[in-house]
Amino acid sequence: MAVRVVTDTLSDITADVAEEFGITVVPLYVRFGNETFRDRIDITSEEFYRRLTTEPVLPTTTQPTPLDFANVYNTLAQETDEILVVTISSKMSGTYQSALQAKEMVKGKCRIEVIDSQLVAMGMGLIVISVAKAARAGARLDELASMVRRAIPRSHVIAYFDTLKYLAKGGRIGKAQGLLGSVLSVKPILTVKDGEMAPLTRVRSLSAGLDYIYNVAASYTNVEGLAVEHATTPKDADVLAARVSSLFPKHRIFRAVISPVIGTYSGPNAMALTILEAEK
């Protein structure tokens, strides 16, 4: 029985990629007033961004409950005796705690390892895809957990934000707090450091941001995985993916739309490149 791999929707793993690699994705929740939606299930990213930019009240988000994870564990435990769970950074969400608590609610004998990725979006997603491939090839739970822990420092998210307004209002601004006083025309580029958003640089325009991201990509020579994702600008993401593909023509570049829960904090027009360095 192969180890089953579980993550949450903040990995930005799309439904088709989850199916391709046998990954189970547990949704977080996004709320507009009294309406609650399961991330990517009850509301599409497109509908979410339309509402985010047109409605006066900003949405809120919440993590899956322990019961949400327990239901997944109990279902998978009928197919396997080992489950690996990789969640969004515990500094950004309570999802990791829910996933841990759910272990006590599992019936029967099934080993479950829960790992805090200290990452978000495809920073986590590329690692999950990598270990899901290894699980299908027969790797066992301890080996997969070790793979995840070794990969975390090699996963690099470079994210362009059109504004920090949503990140600040949502309380997820982390180490990027110092950029808040910036001139409005300045666009921040952030990364994830020690489980939180952290500043890399500031640029004047999207085109300058894309150049910066491309140059960061060009500084890597040995990569295992690549991903490009966007909130509301697919054509700009196409341009970035094409440029990065010219650097790494043999690599598949995973594509995703930034999920509604992440979009609550990134806002529209955000874009990100993730590079998973190859292990030396």
C-alpha positions as CSV (number, residue, x, y, z in Angstrom):
1,M,0.0,0.0,0.0
2,A,1.5,3.3,-1.1
3,V,1.8,6.1,1.4
4,R,-1.0,8.7,0.8
5,V,-0.1,12.3,0.6
6,V,-2.4,15.1,2.0
7,T,-2.0,18.9,1.9
8,D,-4.3,21.9,2.1
9,T,-5.6,24.3,-0.6
10,L,-3.0,26.9,0.3
11,S,-0.5,24.7,-1.6
12,D,-2.2,26.0,-4.7
13,I,-2.1,22.5,-6.2
14,T,-4.8,22.4,-8.8
15,A,-7.5,19.7,-9.0
16,D,-5.9,18.2,-12.2
17,V,-2.4,18.0,-10.6
18,A,-3.8,16.5,-7.4
19,E,-5.5,13.8,-9.5
20,E,-2.4,13.3,-11.6
21,F,-0.2,12.6,-8.6
22,G,-2.7,11.1,-6.2
23,I,-2.7,14.0,-3.7
24,T,-5.6,14.7,-1.3
25,V,-6.2,18.4,-0.8
26,V,-8.2,19.7,2.3
27,P,-9.9,23.0,1.7
28,L,-9.6,26.1,4.0
29,Y,-12.6,28.4,4.2
30,V,-13.3,31.9,3.0
31,R,-16.2,34.1,4.2
32,F,-17.9,37.0,2.6
33,G,-20.2,38.3,5.4
34,N,-22.5,35.4,6.4
35,E,-21.5,33.3,3.4
36,T,-18.9,30.6,3.9
37,F,-17.2,28.9,1.0
38,R,-14.7,26.0,0.9
39,D,-11.6,27.2,-0.9
40,R,-11.7,26.2,-4.6
41,I,-14.7,24.0,-4.1
42,D,-17.7,26.2,-3.4
43,I,-16.1,29.3,-5.0
44,T,-13.8,29.6,-8.0
45,S,-10.8,31.8,-7.9
46,E,-12.3,34.0,-10.7
47,E,-15.6,34.5,-8.8
48,F,-13.6,35.2,-5.6
49,Y,-11.4,37.9,-7.2
50,R,-14.5,39.5,-8.8
51,R,-16.1,39.8,-5.3
52,L,-12.9,40.9,-3.6
53,T,-12.5,43.9,-5.9
54,T,-16.1,44.9,-6.1
55,E,-17.6,44.3,-2.6
56,P,-17.1,46.9,0.2
57,V,-16.4,44.4,3.0
58,L,-13.2,42.3,2.8
59,P,-13.5,38.6,3.2
60,T,-12.1,36.6,6.1
61,T,-10.6,33.1,6.2
62,T,-10.4,30.2,8.6
63,Q,-8.5,26.9,8.7
64,P,-10.1,23.5,8.3
65,T,-11.4,21.9,11.5
66,P,-9.8,18.9,13.0
67,L,-12.9,17.0,12.0
68,D,-12.2,18.0,8.3
69,F,-8.8,16.4,8.5
70,A,-10.1,13.4,10.6
71,N,-12.7,12.6,7.9
72,V,-9.9,12.5,5.3
73,Y,-7.6,10.4,7.4
74,N,-10.3,7.9,8.2
75,T,-11.2,7.6,4.5
76,L,-7.5,7.2,3.4
77,A,-6.8,4.7,6.3
78,Q,-9.0,2.2,4.5
79,E,-6.5,2.3,1.6
80,T,-3.2,2.7,3.4
81,D,-1.4,2.3,6.7
82,E,0.7,5.4,6.3
83,I,-0.3,9.0,5.6
84,L,2.0,12.1,5.1
85,V,0.4,15.5,5.7
86,V,2.1,18.7,4.7
87,T,0.5,22.0,5.7
88,I,0.8,25.8,5.2
89,S,3.2,27.6,7.6
90,S,1.9,27.5,11.2
91,K,2.8,31.2,11.5
92,M,0.2,32.0,8.8
93,S,-2.6,29.7,9.7
94,G,-4.0,27.3,12.3
95,T,-4.2,24.5,9.7
96,Y,-1.2,22.7,11.0
97,Q,-2.7,22.5,14.5
98,S,-6.0,21.2,13.1
99,A,-4.1,18.5,11.1
100,L,-2.2,17.4,14.3
101,Q,-5.3,17.3,16.5
102,A,-7.1,15.2,13.9
103,K,-4.7,12.3,14.5
104,E,-6.4,11.6,17.8
105,M,-9.7,11.1,16.0
106,V,-8.5,8.3,13.6
107,K,-10.0,4.9,14.0
108,G,-7.8,1.9,13.3
109,K,-4.0,1.6,12.9
110,C,-2.5,4.1,10.6
111,R,0.7,6.1,11.0
112,I,0.2,9.8,10.3
113,E,3.1,12.2,10.0
114,V,2.1,15.9,10.0
115,I,4.7,18.5,8.8
116,D,4.6,22.3,9.0
117,S,6.0,23.3,5.7
118,Q,6.9,26.8,6.9
119,L,5.8,27.8,3.4
120,V,2.7,28.8,1.4
121,A,1.4,28.5,-2.2
122,M,3.6,26.6,-4.6
123,G,6.5,27.0,-2.2
124,M,4.7,24.1,-0.4
125,G,3.0,22.7,-3.5
126,L,6.2,21.8,-5.4
127,I,7.5,19.9,-2.3
128,V,4.1,18.0,-2.0
129,I,4.2,17.1,-5.7
130,S,7.8,15.8,-5.3
131,V,7.0,13.6,-2.4
132,A,3.8,12.3,-4.0
133,K,5.9,11.1,-7.0
134,A,8.2,9.3,-4.5
135,A,5.3,7.8,-2.7
136,R,4.0,6.4,-5.9
137,A,7.4,5.0,-6.6
138,G,7.3,3.1,-3.3
139,A,9.0,5.4,-0.8
140,R,7.8,4.8,2.8
141,L,6.6,7.4,5.3
142,D,9.9,8.0,7.2
143,E,11.8,8.5,3.9
144,L,9.1,10.9,2.6
145,A,9.0,12.9,5.8
146,S,12.8,13.3,5.6
147,M,12.5,14.4,2.0
148,V,10.0,17.1,3.0
149,R,12.2,18.4,5.8
150,R,15.3,18.5,3.5
151,A,13.3,20.3,0.8
152,I,11.9,23.1,2.8
153,P,15.1,25.2,2.8
154,R,15.4,24.6,-0.9
155,S,12.0,26.1,-1.8
156,H,12.1,29.7,-2.8
157,V,9.0,31.8,-3.4
158,I,9.4,35.2,-5.2
159,A,6.0,37.0,-5.1
160,Y,5.1,40.3,-6.8
161,F,2.3,42.3,-5.0
162,D,0.4,45.1,-6.6
163,T,-0.4,46.4,-3.1
164,L,0.2,45.4,0.5
165,K,-3.2,46.6,1.6
166,Y,-4.8,43.2,1.8
167,L,-1.8,41.6,3.5
168,A,-1.8,44.4,6.2
169,K,-5.6,44.3,6.8
170,G,-5.5,40.6,7.1
171,G,-2.7,40.6,9.7
172,R,-0.4,38.4,7.6
173,I,2.2,41.0,6.7
174,G,5.0,39.4,8.8
175,K,8.4,40.8,8.2
176,A,7.2,43.0,5.4
177,Q,5.7,45.5,7.8
178,G,8.5,48.0,7.1
179,L,7.3,48.4,3.5
180,L,3.9,49.7,4.4
181,G,5.0,53.4,4.4
182,S,6.3,53.1,0.8
183,V,5.2,55.4,-1.9
184,L,2.0,54.1,-3.4
185,S,3.5,53.6,-6.8
186,V,6.1,51.2,-5.4
187,K,5.4,47.5,-5.8
188,P,6.8,45.1,-3.2
189,I,8.4,41.8,-4.0
190,L,8.2,39.4,-1.1
191,T,9.4,35.9,-0.2
192,V,8.7,33.5,2.6
193,K,11.4,33.4,5.4
194,D,11.1,31.5,8.7
195,G,7.5,30.8,7.9
196,E,6.4,34.5,7.3
197,M,6.2,36.9,4.5
198,A,9.5,38.9,4.2
199,P,10.6,41.7,1.8
200,L,13.1,41.1,-1.0
201,T,12.9,44.4,-2.9
202,R,10.6,47.1,-4.3
203,V,10.0,47.9,-7.9
204,R,8.2,50.7,-9.8
205,S,6.1,48.6,-12.2
206,L,4.9,45.1,-13.1
207,S,7.4,44.9,-16.0
208,A,10.2,45.7,-13.5
209,G,8.8,43.1,-11.2
210,L,8.8,40.5,-13.9
211,D,12.4,41.4,-14.8
212,Y,13.5,41.0,-11.2
213,I,11.8,37.6,-10.9
214,Y,13.4,36.5,-14.1
215,N,16.8,37.5,-12.9
216,V,16.3,35.6,-9.7
217,A,15.4,32.5,-11.7
218,A,18.5,33.0,-13.9
219,S,20.7,32.9,-10.8
220,Y,19.8,29.2,-10.2
221,T,21.5,26.5,-12.1
222,N,20.2,23.3,-10.6
223,V,16.5,23.1,-10.1
224,E,14.1,20.3,-9.3
225,G,10.7,22.1,-9.8
226,L,9.2,25.3,-11.0
227,A,5.8,27.0,-10.7
228,V,4.2,30.2,-11.9
229,E,1.0,31.4,-10.4
230,H,-1.1,34.5,-10.6
231,A,-4.2,36.1,-9.1
232,T,-5.9,37.9,-12.0
233,T,-3.4,38.4,-14.8
234,P,-3.0,35.2,-16.8
235,K,-1.4,36.9,-19.8
236,D,1.4,38.3,-17.6
237,A,1.8,34.9,-16.0
238,D,2.1,33.4,-19.5
239,V,4.9,35.9,-20.3
240,L,6.8,35.1,-17.1
241,A,6.4,31.3,-17.6
242,A,7.7,31.6,-21.2
243,R,10.7,33.6,-20.0
244,V,11.5,31.1,-17.2
245,S,11.0,28.2,-19.6
246,S,13.7,29.6,-21.8
247,L,16.1,29.2,-18.8
248,F,15.0,25.7,-18.0
249,P,13.6,24.2,-21.2
250,K,13.6,20.6,-20.0
251,H,11.5,21.4,-16.9
252,R,7.7,21.4,-16.6
253,I,6.5,24.6,-15.1
254,F,3.4,24.0,-13.0
255,R,0.7,26.7,-13.4
256,A,-1.9,27.8,-10.9
257,V,-4.3,30.6,-10.0
258,I,-3.6,31.9,-6.5
259,S,-6.4,30.3,-4.3
260,P,-9.2,32.5,-2.8
261,V,-7.8,32.1,0.8
262,I,-4.3,33.3,-0.3
263,G,-6.0,35.9,-2.5
264,T,-7.7,37.4,0.6
265,Y,-4.2,38.6,1.6
266,S,-2.4,39.0,-1.8
267,G,-5.1,40.9,-3.4
268,P,-5.6,41.1,-7.2
269,N,-2.7,41.3,-9.7
270,A,-0.3,39.4,-7.5
271,M,2.1,36.9,-9.2
272,A,4.6,34.4,-8.0
273,L,7.4,32.2,-9.2
274,T,8.5,29.3,-7.0
275,I,11.9,27.5,-7.5
276,L,12.6,24.2,-5.8
277,E,16.3,23.8,-5.9
278,A,17.6,20.3,-6.6
279,E,19.3,18.5,-3.7
280,K,23.0,18.5,-3.9
